[in-house]
Every structure is written in structure tokens, then in C-alpha cells.
Amino acid sequence: MVMEEGGQRDRGRGIQTMAGAEGRQIFVELAEQNFDAICLSTYRTACKLRFIQKRCNLHLLDIYHVIEAVRDAGLNAVELNAGISVIRLENLVSSLFNQLSKRLPTTHTINPQESTVLLVEFILAAVDSEPESRLTVLSVKAMLATLCGGKLVDKLRYVFSQVSDSSGVLVQSKFDSFLREALKLPTAVHEGPSFGYTHTLARSCFPQHKRVMLNMFLDIIADPPQCLVWLPLMHRLANVENVYHPVSCSYCRGNGMTGFRYRCLRCRGYQLCQNCFWRGNASGSHSNQHQMKEHSSWKSPATKLGRALSRTLGCVSSREAPHPIYPEEPERTLNLSNIVPSRPIGNPSEAMLLSSPPPESSKSLSAAQRMNEEHALIAAYVNRLQSSPRGVDSPSRQDEEHKLIARYTSRLAETDGTAVIPTRSINFDINKQKRELIAQLECKNREILAEIKRLRAEHDAACQPSPEKGTTNPTLLAELRLLRQRKDELEQRMSSLQESRRELMVQLEGLMKLLKDEEQRQAAQAAGSSHASPSRPSPSTVRSVGATSPQAHMYPPQDSLAGVGGDVQEAFAQGPRRNLRNDLLVAADSITNTVSSLVKELHSDDGREEEERLLNGKDRAG
């Protein structure tokens, strides 16, 4: 069945007159977004298709809306390889957006005609992106199912229903055709070199020696093949568009991030926003070769601690399944043998109009049999309505319906509550065991938290010193006061000795300068006397002359030693014949020894104070 009548002509007439510049406008707006600056092809493709999805308002539709529109257009009973005209595609898309505009609230309105024009033009551009391709039913279903919003697992279930057989097994030829049509979308946005179609893609997506069932096909969500890696990413982009991370980017220094957040696993505290990471920006010691972790949500430290504690205690599962687990075999049709009788009823109108109570013999029947009779009467009435729909609104038909409802309600009132529903072998042991296990785990969790609280309180009490300690022993307090007083006295004595030492060092420096001046004066006098006498005198004569010179007695060294005692005065008391430099060094050594002895005494007093404290502490502990 070919529905391609005048497809090329429609494409040349209807779309050009209806779309015109609007159809090409979507590619102009796509180029203005500058998505080509993104270095990673997967993110670049997902961003482009996400823009197309939002621009055409497809993010407001889910797969169930698409299924309903396809069924209303009569395409669900058509072969997938059958061609479809552009006019029929326009009608399908137009009905899709018209129904959407009716469902949306008044605060959120769309232009159905503009969305129809943009989407039809994009689908045609995607079909024309591959040479010698035509618009088919599979093209429409694959592209609408890929670009619409909603949950990814629901979309993949619909795709699997189109590419599997009646037993629920994937057909490789149908899946290959689906890939050919779905990968026309990346090709339409100029990403064909990265995600274009090849003949070996279908065989590389799933293992060949296994039968691909629904659950294995849904693993595309967690581990997609390389050709479809952009599909789950497009859904993750939609989920994180309004996610805010209250941290700054390490490159652009932006105050907060929106969307994805990327954290380097090698550089401590290095985080990038999605715009900087996609464009390959890096700063400092960080490199683009470092491994990054993608975060789609922000968790506070308190939330992380609570979740880690819950995982440790086993209250929550550590990892959630990427998708629900569905039965491998398709669901069987509902068995209505207990509702619809195998033989037709002779005169259903008489049976329905019969309002008298059942005879006494019928009371011996079981409740289930009586309910089956009522269901049979209802089924017969439904069959009559389907066979003659013209008389549905007639008064006699309404009276029959009212009598049937009254009979059914009276039978329900007569039947006991326990006999209304047939007894079924429902096993509640598994749920009961799970509830008991959950109760035990919660009890154990409360015990562990109480123990942690008790240990924390004991630790805090042990770390904080009690103000009552030490106030019960007056002897200990008196000893402590004496020790503090002794310590203060020793510190004062030490400070006075240090001050005396500084004064003595200043005086010693002055004496050294005076000694040097005296030696220079004696040398000058000796030089003057040698020039006055024609012959060189002996050293003893010079030494005696210097000793008896009036200038030497004019500045006696003892006059500047006021306030200096000990070895210094003894050194200068015997006249200049002694070695005064050695005497000064001896005096300095004696001062140093005295100060060191005082320091040792102070340290010994501190040691005795510490030992007394330790002994007192042991006595209190005993």
C-alpha cells in the first residue's frame, strides 16, 4: 500500500507556500546558538537536537500523545516501509499540536501552525539529508518518538514494539531500518560524521548469539551504543536545565552553576560549569586530559552524610535499577470466559427485564455463580447495544438499562461481603516477611543511633573539665596558690637578673672602650718620648715613663668604675700592669655563670611544681 501520491509535488507546493522562510528559520536560529563551539560531539549533538525539540514545542508532548495521533491518522495498521505523502504528514503533525494547544492551560499558549511548519520542514530536511531516501511511515514514527518529550523508557518500549515480532524478540532488519531513520536527525544538524548511519551499526549494538528481549533493549538507557549515546544525554539535559549548584566555576568564576557540574577527580576542589567544560576551558594545573565526574544535582554535606549513614545501616539500596524489569513474554489477553458465556442467551430482553427475586432453588448456588450470571446479563446487554447503536437513546432502552442496574445492585446487597469477590489464592507471606524485616532493621537502626548518641555524650563529658573538680580539697588549693606565688617570685627575680645582666654588659662595653683608649694613649706617649730622646730607650724605661706620666694619672681607670664590684674592681685596682682584657673576660664569665645558676634554680622549681601536681592528681584518682 503506497500513500506517496504526489509526495514530491506536495513537498514542492504545500511546504514552500506554507512554510517559506519559517522552515529555514529554525536552521538560522540553530546557527545563532553557536553550538559548534562545543568540543565534544556527543554534547554538541544533544544540545542541537534539544534546541530543535524546544523550538518545535515537542518537549510538551510525550510518546502517548504521538501514539494517539498516529492511531487517529490511521498509520498504526500500515506497513512500516510504506510511503506517506507530505500532506498526510502535515495533517498528522497539525492534529498533534492542535490537541496539545487544547490541553495546555491558558497561561501557556503555543502557535500550532508555526510549530507544524517548523517540524514538517525539519523532518523533510532530515529525510533529504540522505541521498535516495523517501518519507515512510517508519520515518515519521522514529523521528517523532525520538524528538518528543516524556520518559525515555516509555519511548524505547514503543520503539521495541515496532521492531520486534509477536513473541517479543528483536528483529535485526527492523532495528536496522529504525537506526537508519533515527540517525538522520544528527545528520540533519550537520553531525553526520560523528553519528551517521553505517550498515554494521545494528549488529554492533547487541550480541548476535543472544535473543534481544525488551529488558536487554532497555539497557540502552544505562549503557547506550556509540551511535545512540546522544539520546540519553538529551534527556539528561532536559532534566538538569533548572538545577542550580551553589558553587563557583574554577575557570569563569561565575557565582553558581546551572545545569551540569563537572568535578575533577585529580585536582582537589576544581569544578567547572557545563559551558566551560564543553568548550575545553582549563586553568591552573588542571588539564583537559584529567578525568571529570558529571553531577546532575546538588547535595549538601548534611544530605551526603545522611545518605552515607543510611547506606551503611542498610536502610536504602546503594544503587537503583536504570529501568523497571518487565516480563520477557508478552502479556496474554484477558480471559473473559467467566464473564461472557460460551452460548448465547435465548431471550436476553426477558432476562434483563426480569425484576422478580430468584427462586428458592437458586439460593443454593454459590456467590461466584450468581455474580457470573449478572456479568453474563451485562455482557449480553452490551452486545445488543453494539449490534443496534441507533436505539441507544430510546426511552425503552433506558428503562431496560435502569432495571438492569437495579437488579445488579439488589443482588450485590443480598450477597455477603465475603462472597462478593471469589476466593483467590493470594499469598501474602512474602510481603509479611518483608514488612517484618523492615521493622527489624528500623529497630536496629534506632538502637545504633541511640548508642552513637550515648557514646558522643560520654566523649563530650570526658573532654570538658568539670568546674567542681579541685574545689573540694582546700589543701590542694592552698598548695596551688603557694606554687603560683613561688613561680611569680622566681619570674620577677629572673627578670631583675636579666636587667642587671644587661646593665653589666653595657658597663663592660664601656670599660673595653676605655681600655682601648688607654692603650692608644700609652702608645702615643711612648712615640712622643722616643722622638724627644736621641737614643732608643729600653722597654722598661718606656713602661716606667708611661706609668709616671701625668696624663696617665690625669684619667685614672678607677674613676669610671663606680657601681661595679667583684672581679672588675679587683682587675683595675692593681694598676695597668695586669692584663685587663683577660680580667674583663673573667668578670663576664662569672656573671654568666651566676645567671645560669638562677635559671637552673627556676627550672628546678617548675619541675617540683609539676611533680606535686601529678602526685595530687594520683591521690585524687585513688
DRENLOTI-487256 format. One record per residue (C-alpha): residue number from 1; x, y, z. Coordinates in pm, 1 decimal, decimal comma. Layout:
REM DRENLOTI-487256
NUM X Y Z
...
//
This chain:
REM DRENLOTI-487256
1 0,0 0,0 0,0
2 167,0 315,6 -117,5
3 46,5 650,5 11,1
4 306,5 860,7 -161,3
5 73,2 1000,9 -423,2
6 218,2 1326,8 -536,1
7 466,9 1334,5 -248,8
8 733,3 1526,8 -433,3
9 479,5 1770,1 -573,7
10 333,8 1828,9 -227,7
11 679,4 1889,2 -96,2
12 735,0 2149,9 -361,9
13 398,6 2322,4 -326,6
14 244,8 2288,6 15,2
15 552,5 2336,1 225,4
16 705,8 2615,8 24,3
17 385,7 2814,5 24,0
18 302,0 2731,8 382,4
19 648,6 2738,4 538,0
20 865,6 2959,8 327,3
21 1110,4 3147,6 544,6
22 975,0 2996,2 867,9
23 1104,9 2649,5 778,3
24 1455,7 2773,7 710,4
25 1438,9 2998,9 1013,3
26 1493,1 2707,2 1250,4
27 1834,1 2635,6 1097,5
28 1923,9 3005,7 1110,8
29 1832,4 3017,7 1479,2
30 2025,9 2697,8 1537,6
31 2338,3 2854,0 1385,7
32 2296,4 3162,2 1606,3
33 2322,3 2947,4 1919,9
34 2691,0 2878,1 1840,3
35 2669,5 2512,9 1940,6
36 2960,4 2435,3 1708,2
37 3194,4 2582,8 1971,5
38 3131,7 2274,8 2187,5
39 3431,2 2044,9 2154,1
40 3260,1 1714,5 2242,9
41 3044,8 1580,6 1958,9
42 2802,4 1399,2 2190,0
43 2716,2 1713,6 2386,7
44 2708,4 1918,5 2065,7
45 2457,0 1683,0 1901,5
46 2239,4 1658,4 2213,3
47 2230,2 2039,6 2250,3
48 2131,4 2089,5 1887,4
49 1850,6 1833,6 1898,7
50 1732,6 1969,2 2233,0
51 1707,4 2313,6 2073,9
52 1505,9 2169,0 1781,9
53 1281,6 1988,9 2030,1
54 1205,3 2303,0 2230,1
55 1173,8 2527,9 1925,3
56 909,0 2296,0 1774,9
57 735,5 2254,7 2115,6
58 791,6 1878,8 2104,6
59 910,2 1882,1 2466,1
60 547,3 1941,0 2567,8
61 441,2 1609,1 2408,8
62 509,8 1255,8 2525,3
63 505,2 924,2 2343,7
64 143,2 856,3 2432,3
65 31,8 1170,8 2251,7
66 230,0 1056,2 1948,1
67 71,5 710,3 1960,3
68 -275,3 863,9 1979,4
69 -209,4 1093,8 1682,7
70 -64,0 808,8 1474,8
71 -366,6 592,7 1552,1
72 -608,1 872,4 1463,1
73 -423,8 922,7 1134,0
74 -464,2 553,6 1052,8
75 -92,2 479,0 1036,9
76 -86,0 209,1 1304,4
77 -222,7 -53,5 1063,5
78 7,4 43,1 774,9
79 333,9 -128,3 688,1
80 641,4 49,0 819,1
81 806,9 63,5 477,2
82 501,6 220,0 312,8
83 544,3 569,3 176,6
84 348,3 866,3 305,3
85 264,5 1195,1 138,6
86 365,9 1531,2 275,6
87 3,0 1640,9 303,3
88 -72,8 1343,2 526,2
89 233,3 1425,0 736,2
90 111,2 1783,8 772,2
91 -230,9 1662,0 885,0
92 -73,7 1429,4 1141,3
93 152,9 1698,6 1288,7
94 -122,3 1959,1 1278,6
95 -362,1 1736,0 1474,0
96 -84,3 1664,6 1721,5
97 -27,0 2032,9 1800,5
98 -395,2 2122,6 1789,7
99 -468,9 1866,7 2058,6
100 -172,1 1999,3 2253,6
101 -300,0 2356,8 2242,6
102 -633,9 2237,6 2383,9
103 -467,4 2056,3 2674,1
104 -235,5 2340,0 2773,2
105 -350,4 2595,2 3032,8
106 -441,0 2945,6 2929,9
107 -119,4 3082,4 3079,7
108 88,7 2873,8 2839,2
109 -14,0 2902,1 2476,8
110 156,6 2793,4 2156,5
111 109,6 2861,6 1787,9
112 4,8 2524,5 1637,8
113 51,6 2640,1 1279,2
114 405,2 2767,9 1335,0
115 505,0 2451,9 1522,9
116 359,3 2238,4 1244,7
117 551,0 2425,5 975,9
118 881,7 2407,0 1162,0
119 851,7 2038,7 1247,9
120 741,2 1929,1 899,5
121 1022,0 2123,9 739,1
122 1278,3 1975,1 975,5
123 1152,3 1619,3 915,2
124 1171,7 1672,0 539,5
125 1521,9 1819,0 573,0
126 1624,6 1514,8 777,4
127 1484,7 1278,1 513,2
128 1663,2 1468,8 236,0
129 1993,0 1458,2 428,2
130 2049,1 1104,0 299,6
131 2050,8 1054,9 -77,4
132 1788,1 834,9 -240,8
133 1568,5 828,0 70,6
134 1193,0 869,7 88,5
135 941,4 960,7 352,6
136 792,5 643,4 505,2
137 572,2 554,0 798,5
138 878,2 432,7 987,1
139 1048,6 768,3 927,2
140 760,9 955,3 1088,3
141 729,5 716,7 1381,7
142 1104,4 702,0 1450,3
143 1161,8 1078,0 1432,9
144 856,3 1171,2 1637,5
145 936,1 906,8 1900,1
146 1294,4 1030,9 1923,8
147 1221,1 1402,6 1941,6
148 914,4 1402,0 2166,4
149 937,5 1456,0 2541,4
150 838,7 1224,5 2822,4
151 1027,0 935,2 2975,7
152 1299,2 763,2 2778,2
153 1192,0 417,7 2895,1
154 841,4 470,2 2750,7
155 983,8 585,0 2419,0
156 1213,7 283,7 2396,3
157 926,4 49,6 2477,7
158 731,5 194,0 2187,6
159 1031,4 161,5 1956,2
160 1077,6 -200,9 2063,4
161 713,6 -273,4 1986,1
162 777,6 -151,1 1630,4
163 1098,0 -350,9 1570,7
164 1007,5 -680,6 1744,4
165 799,1 -979,2 1639,4
166 489,0 -1124,1 1803,8
167 695,9 -1329,3 2051,0
168 876,2 -1023,4 2185,7
169 1213,9 -1078,6 2014,8
170 1404,4 -803,2 1836,2
171 1416,1 -832,3 1456,7
172 1756,4 -714,7 1333,6
173 1629,9 -597,6 994,4
174 1360,9 -378,9 1152,1
175 1606,5 -241,6 1406,0
176 1849,1 -159,8 1126,0
177 1574,1 33,7 948,1
178 1493,8 220,8 1267,4
179 1858,6 319,7 1312,3
180 1872,4 441,8 953,1
181 1576,1 673,2 1014,2
182 1671,8 785,9 1367,0
183 2029,5 873,5 1271,7
184 1900,7 1108,7 1005,1
185 1832,9 1354,9 1287,4
186 2202,7 1407,8 1379,6
187 2284,3 1419,3 1009,5
188 2029,8 1698,5 958,3
189 2210,4 1914,6 1217,2
190 2548,9 1850,6 1047,6
191 2666,6 1578,5 1286,8
192 2672,0 1301,3 1028,2
193 3049,0 1238,8 1051,6
194 3012,7 1151,0 1419,8
195 2674,0 977,8 1427,7
196 2598,3 885,1 1069,7
197 2446,1 553,6 964,6
198 2651,3 254,6 852,8
199 2540,6 -97,9 766,7
200 2724,9 -253,3 1061,3
201 2567,0 -43,5 1336,8
202 2270,8 -272,1 1406,8
203 2494,5 -577,3 1452,0
204 2730,4 -391,6 1685,4
205 2459,2 -269,2 1922,8
206 2362,6 -608,9 2066,7
207 2530,9 -951,1 2081,3
208 2442,6 -1169,6 1785,3
209 2425,1 -1505,1 1964,7
210 2154,7 -1391,7 2208,0
211 1789,5 -1316,7 2162,8
212 1733,5 -949,7 2237,6
213 1428,5 -912,8 2458,5
214 1268,4 -599,8 2599,6
215 1484,5 -570,9 2914,6
216 1807,7 -606,7 2716,9
217 1684,8 -346,4 2470,5
218 1607,7 -105,8 2756,5
219 1969,5 -128,8 2873,9
220 2031,7 142,9 2615,2
221 1939,3 384,2 2897,6
222 2235,5 286,0 3116,1
223 2483,7 168,9 2850,4
224 2386,5 309,5 2509,4
225 2571,4 206,5 2193,4
226 2807,1 458,1 2041,7
227 2566,2 559,6 1766,1
228 2286,2 643,0 2015,5
229 2488,2 788,7 2302,7
230 2334,5 1131,2 2237,7
231 1979,5 1008,4 2305,3
232 2006,1 953,7 2686,3
233 2217,6 1269,3 2709,4
234 1939,7 1475,5 2550,2
235 1700,9 1355,7 2822,3
236 1956,6 1431,5 3094,5
237 1993,5 1782,1 2951,8
238 1619,3 1830,0 2983,0
239 1627,2 1712,4 3346,0
240 1907,4 1946,8 3460,4
241 1808,1 2266,5 3280,6
242 1677,9 2418,2 3606,0
243 1920,1 2252,7 3850,9
244 2126,7 2508,5 4046,3
245 2463,2 2435,2 4208,0
246 2566,5 2693,1 4474,1
247 2938,6 2674,3 4389,1
248 3155,2 2889,7 4165,7
249 3325,9 2775,4 3848,1
250 3703,5 2743,3 3877,8
251 3755,7 2892,7 3530,4
252 3498,0 3163,5 3465,6
253 3448,1 3238,6 3839,1
254 3072,9 3252,1 3790,5
255 2861,0 3279,2 4103,2
256 2675,0 2946,3 4092,1
257 2614,8 2694,8 3813,2
258 2301,2 2589,4 3626,0
259 2280,1 2256,0 3451,7
260 2561,3 2003,3 3476,0
261 2853,7 2039,4 3716,3
262 3187,2 1871,2 3645,2
263 3437,7 1788,5 3919,3
264 3797,9 1689,6 3853,0
265 3899,5 1361,2 4013,2
266 4266,1 1461,9 4022,7
267 4268,2 1833,1 4113,8
268 4124,6 1890,5 4459,3
269 3831,4 2132,6 4466,2
270 3843,6 2201,9 4089,6
271 3493,6 2231,1 3939,8
272 3370,9 2355,9 3603,0
273 3033,0 2464,6 3474,4
274 2891,7 2296,6 3167,0
275 2977,4 2581,1 2928,1
276 3344,6 2582,9 3029,7
277 3374,9 2203,8 3026,1
278 3204,4 2162,6 2688,3
279 3433,1 2421,1 2531,3
280 3750,7 2270,0 2677,2
281 3842,5 2557,1 2910,1
282 4103,2 2484,4 3179,5
283 4313,9 2690,1 3419,3
284 4598,2 2639,9 3663,1
285 4739,7 2290,3 3696,6
286 4420,8 2135,4 3556,5
287 4433,3 1976,7 3213,0
288 4164,5 1860,9 2972,2
289 4315,1 1513,6 2993,4
290 4209,8 1477,6 3357,2
291 3914,3 1257,7 3432,8
292 3599,7 1451,6 3525,2
293 3284,1 1338,6 3704,2
294 2946,0 1470,2 3592,6
295 2698,6 1582,0 3859,1
296 2333,5 1640,6 3769,9
297 2219,8 1751,4 4116,5
298 2348,6 1936,5 4421,7
299 2362,2 1759,4 4755,1
300 2450,5 1944,0 5071,5
301 2706,3 1792,2 5312,7
302 2424,6 1704,3 5554,7
303 2236,5 1515,9 5280,9
304 2551,6 1329,0 5179,5
305 2616,7 1232,3 5542,0
306 2260,3 1110,8 5592,1
307 2263,7 906,9 5272,3
308 2600,9 753,3 5357,9
309 2471,5 660,6 5703,8
310 2158,4 507,5 5551,5
311 2367,5 303,6 5311,3
312 2590,9 188,4 5593,6
313 2295,4 76,1 5801,8
314 2132,9 -91,0 5501,5
315 1813,8 113,9 5511,3
316 1827,5 204,6 5141,2
317 1969,2 30,6 4838,8
318 2307,4 153,2 4723,1
319 2213,0 151,4 4356,4
320 1882,2 182,1 4180,0
321 1789,8 -7,4 3864,5
322 1814,2 208,1 3547,9
323 1472,6 89,1 3431,3
324 1188,4 -134,8 3553,7
325 1210,3 -506,3 3484,4
326 933,2 -622,4 3253,9
327 820,7 -982,8 3185,0
328 1005,3 -1146,8 2899,0
329 689,9 -1283,3 2733,6
330 410,8 -1053,8 2612,2
331 108,0 -1029,4 2835,8
332 -168,9 -1269,0 2748,8
333 -513,4 -1145,1 2657,9
334 -769,2 -1124,6 2935,3
335 -974,7 -1442,9 2980,6
336 -1340,8 -1342,4 2982,3
337 -1484,0 -1693,7 2983,8
338 -1620,5 -1645,8 3335,0
339 -1795,3 -1324,4 3228,9
340 -1916,0 -1384,8 2873,7
341 -2099,7 -1719,1 2840,5
342 -1996,2 -1967,3 2575,0
343 -2353,1 -1998,3 2440,6
344 -2582,1 -1703,5 2358,4
345 -2880,8 -1632,6 2576,3
346 -3211,9 -1714,7 2413,9
347 -3407,6 -1405,0 2505,5
348 -3179,7 -1153,8 2679,8
349 -3451,8 -886,3 2698,4
350 -3668,8 -1109,0 2910,9
351 -3374,4 -1191,3 3131,9
352 -3291,2 -823,8 3175,9
353 -3647,0 -715,6 3239,3
354 -3695,7 -986,0 3495,8
355 -3704,6 -798,4 3823,5
356 -3856,9 -1063,4 4047,9
357 -3632,2 -1220,6 4309,0
358 -3467,8 -1553,3 4219,2
359 -3645,1 -1875,7 4317,3
360 -3557,9 -2066,7 4630,0
361 -3353,8 -2321,5 4432,8
362 -3115,0 -2050,3 4308,8
363 -3023,4 -1954,6 4666,0
364 -2826,8 -2274,5 4694,2
365 -2587,1 -2159,1 4424,2
366 -2252,8 -2012,6 4526,0
367 -2188,2 -1640,1 4524,7
368 -1945,4 -1673,6 4238,6
369 -2200,7 -1837,5 4013,0
370 -2457,2 -1568,4 4084,9
371 -2204,6 -1297,6 4004,2
372 -2123,6 -1476,6 3677,1
373 -2489,7 -1468,7 3584,2
374 -2506,1 -1096,2 3641,8
375 -2189,1 -1044,8 3434,6
376 -2344,0 -1254,1 3155,5
377 -2653,6 -1034,4 3155,6
378 -2439,5 -720,6 3136,9
379 -2233,0 -868,2 2851,4
380 -2548,8 -957,7 2660,3
381 -2678,6 -605,2 2704,8
382 -2350,8 -463,7 2573,4
383 -2372,3 -691,0 2269,3
384 -2720,9 -565,4 2195,8
385 -2602,6 -205,0 2218,1
386 -2320,2 -276,6 1973,9
387 -2549,9 -457,4 1728,5
388 -2812,9 -178,9 1721,7
389 -2648,4 155,2 1812,3
390 -2936,8 361,4 1673,8
391 -3174,4 284,0 1958,7
392 -2935,2 371,3 2238,6
393 -3117,7 689,6 2336,0
394 -3469,9 545,3 2313,6
395 -3685,3 554,5 2632,1
396 -3740,4 178,7 2632,4
397 -3367,4 114,3 2613,9
398 -3305,4 349,8 2905,3
399 -3571,9 169,8 3112,0
400 -3406,1 -162,7 3039,7
401 -3070,8 -19,9 3147,4
402 -3218,8 115,9 3472,7
403 -3381,6 -217,8 3551,9
404 -3056,0 -399,3 3484,7
405 -2864,7 -167,9 3718,0
406 -3132,2 -206,7 3988,5
407 -3121,2 -585,9 3959,5
408 -2742,2 -587,5 3982,8
409 -2737,3 -362,1 4291,7
410 -3003,9 -569,7 4467,3
411 -2806,5 -886,0 4401,2
412 -2495,6 -720,6 4541,6
413 -2691,7 -618,7 4852,7
414 -2815,2 -975,1 4907,3
415 -2468,2 -1122,0 4868,8
416 -2247,0 -1128,1 5175,3
417 -1936,5 -911,0 5170,4
418 -1712,7 -1213,0 5186,1
419 -1881,4 -1382,9 4893,6
420 -1880,9 -1089,8 4650,5
421 -1527,1 -1146,8 4538,8
422 -1432,2 -1505,5 4458,6
423 -1175,5 -1654,0 4682,9
424 -829,1 -1640,0 4529,8
425 -509,3 -1797,0 4637,1
426 -316,9 -1482,3 4721,4
427 -0,8 -1543,6 4911,7
428 86,2 -1260,6 5149,5
429 374,5 -1437,8 5321,5
430 639,4 -1263,9 5112,9
431 505,6 -916,9 5186,8
432 466,6 -1005,3 5552,9
433 828,1 -1121,6 5572,7
434 944,4 -802,8 5404,1
435 749,0 -590,7 5649,9
436 891,6 -784,5 5944,4
437 1244,0 -746,0 5804,1
438 1192,3 -371,7 5758,0
439 1063,1 -342,1 6116,0
440 1367,5 -530,1 6248,5
441 1606,4 -310,1 6050,5
442 1435,3 5,2 6172,8
443 1456,7 -117,3 6533,2
444 1824,3 -198,0 6490,1
445 1879,2 141,3 6332,8
446 1720,7 313,9 6633,0
447 1938,9 112,7 6872,6
448 2254,9 202,7 6681,5
449 2162,8 571,9 6672,8
450 2091,2 566,3 7049,5
451 2428,5 401,7 7115,7
452 2605,3 660,4 6897,3
453 2431,6 940,7 7087,7
454 2529,1 789,9 7422,7
455 2895,3 747,3 7323,5
456 2906,1 1102,7 7189,2
457 2764,9 1240,2 7515,1
458 3022,0 1045,0 7718,4
459 3300,6 1171,6 7497,0
460 3186,8 1533,2 7533,2
461 3156,4 1494,7 7909,5
462 3507,8 1348,7 7931,3
463 3657,2 1624,2 7716,4
464 3501,2 1914,5 7909,0
465 3660,3 1978,7 8254,4
466 3411,0 1991,7 8538,1
467 3411,1 2315,7 8744,1
468 3350,2 2115,9 9064,0
469 3685,0 1937,8 9038,7
470 3954,4 2083,7 9264,5
471 3715,7 2289,0 9479,1
472 3651,7 2008,9 9727,9
473 4013,6 1994,1 9861,5
474 4124,1 2318,9 10037,6
475 4476,4 2184,1 10099,8
476 4528,0 2134,1 9730,7
477 4407,0 2486,2 9660,6
478 4646,6 2629,7 9917,1
479 4939,2 2438,3 9764,5
480 4845,0 2561,6 9422,5
481 4834,2 2921,3 9542,9
482 5178,9 2883,3 9705,6
483 5321,2 2731,4 9390,4
484 5181,4 3013,5 9179,5
485 5324,0 3269,7 9423,9
486 5665,0 3099,4 9419,6
487 5654,5 3092,8 9042,5
488 5574,5 3464,2 9025,6
489 5864,7 3545,4 9263,3
490 6107,3 3340,6 9055,6
491 5990,3 3510,1 8740,0
492 6039,4 3853,7 8897,2
493 6386,4 3754,3 9018,6
494 6470,3 3622,5 8676,4
495 6361,0 3943,3 8513,1
496 6565,6 4154,4 8759,5
497 6872,1 3939,8 8698,4
498 6830,9 3973,9 8326,8
499 6804,4 4350,1 8368,1
500 7123,4 4353,1 8580,6
501 7297,8 4142,2 8323,2
502 7207,1 4390,2 8050,2
503 7340,9 4680,5 8261,5
504 7666,3 4492,9 8332,8
505 7713,8 4417,1 7967,0
506 7670,9 4787,0 7888,4
507 7931,7 4875,8 8152,8
508 8169,1 4610,2 8022,9
509 8142,9 4754,1 7675,0
510 8225,3 5097,7 7815,8
511 8528,1 4954,2 8002,8
512 8650,7 4782,6 7688,1
513 8632,0 5111,7 7502,1
514 8814,4 5284,7 7789,3
515 9083,8 5016,6 7785,8
516 9139,0 5063,5 7415,2
517 9161,6 5440,7 7457,7
518 9418,3 5394,0 7740,1
519 9634,4 5166,0 7528,4
520 9621,3 5411,9 7237,2
521 9717,2 5694,0 7477,1
522 10013,4 5497,3 7613,3
523 10128,3 5415,2 7262,7
524 10108,2 5782,4 7167,7
525 10310,0 5886,7 7475,1
526 10572,2 5622,7 7402,4
527 10603,6 5750,2 7045,2
528 10641,9 6108,2 7165,9
529 10916,6 6021,4 7416,5
530 11108,1 5824,3 7152,3
531 11111,3 6126,6 6924,4
532 11234,4 6351,4 7210,4
533 11537,1 6135,6 7312,6
534 11817,8 6071,1 7057,8
535 11867,6 5714,3 7166,7
536 11601,6 5438,4 7181,3
537 11515,6 5365,2 7542,4
538 11458,1 5021,5 7668,8
539 11107,8 4884,7 7706,2
540 11131,5 4907,3 8082,5
541 11211,9 5277,7 8058,9
542 10912,0 5334,8 7832,4
543 10691,8 5137,6 8058,2
544 10806,9 5337,6 8362,5
545 10767,5 5665,9 8182,0
546 10417,7 5576,1 8077,0
547 10334,3 5476,1 8428,9
548 10466,7 5805,8 8575,5
549 10330,6 6033,3 8304,9
550 10092,7 6299,9 8425,2
551 9843,0 6219,8 8153,5
552 9807,8 5864,1 8280,3
553 9727,7 5991,6 8628,6
554 9502,0 6255,3 8479,9
555 9249,5 5982,8 8363,1
556 9270,1 5702,7 8611,6
557 9062,5 5395,3 8516,5
558 8925,9 5358,1 8868,5
559 8730,6 5681,0 8831,3
560 8490,7 5521,0 8577,5
561 8428,1 5200,5 8781,6
562 8172,2 5345,9 9014,5
563 7897,1 5097,9 9088,1
564 8095,3 4798,4 8951,2
565 8214,2 4539,9 9201,3
566 8361,7 4196,4 9211,0
567 8637,3 4089,6 8980,2
568 8612,5 4407,0 8771,1
569 8723,8 4634,1 9054,0
570 8996,1 4387,8 9155,4
571 9121,2 4382,8 8796,2
572 9157,7 4761,7 8784,4
573 9273,3 4810,1 9144,3
574 9626,3 4677,1 9085,1
575 9716,6 4928,0 8816,6
576 9781,0 4883,5 8448,9
577 10043,6 4614,3 8493,8
578 9782,2 4334,7 8482,3
579 9619,0 4207,5 8160,8
580 9293,2 4396,0 8179,6
581 9129,3 4219,8 7882,0
582 9158,0 3881,8 8048,4
583 9022,9 4024,4 8370,9
584 8718,2 4160,8 8189,4
585 8651,6 3822,9 8027,0
586 8675,6 3653,8 8366,4
587 8424,2 3901,7 8508,1
588 8185,9 3836,7 8218,4
589 8213,5 3459,2 8270,0
590 8132,5 3495,0 8636,5
591 7820,5 3698,8 8556,0
592 7709,3 3438,7 8300,0
593 7757,9 3155,4 8549,8
594 7551,9 3339,1 8808,3
595 7263,5 3392,1 8566,7
596 7274,9 3026,5 8451,8
597 7257,5 2907,6 8812,5
598 6946,9 3120,5 8866,6
599 6787,6 2976,0 8553,1
600 6856,7 2621,5 8674,0
601 6700,4 2703,1 9008,0
602 6389,3 2839,9 8834,4
603 6358,3 2528,4 8618,9
604 6404,2 2300,7 8919,3
605 6121,6 2486,8 9098,8
606 5895,8 2438,3 8793,9
607 5979,0 2066,3 8787,0
608 5895,2 2029,1 9154,0
609 5565,8 2210,8 9093,3
610 5477,7 1973,6 8808,3
611 5563,9 1666,6 9017,6
612 5344,9 1793,6 9302,1
613 5055,5 1838,9 9058,2
614 5096,3 1485,0 8928,8
615 5108,9 1342,1 9280,3
616 4797,5 1535,0 9379,3
617 4617,8 1410,4 9067,8
618 4705,7 1049,6 9151,9
619 4585,8 1096,9 9510,0
620 4250,5 1227,1 9386,6
621 4217,6 940,2 9139,8
622 4292,3 686,7 9421,2
//
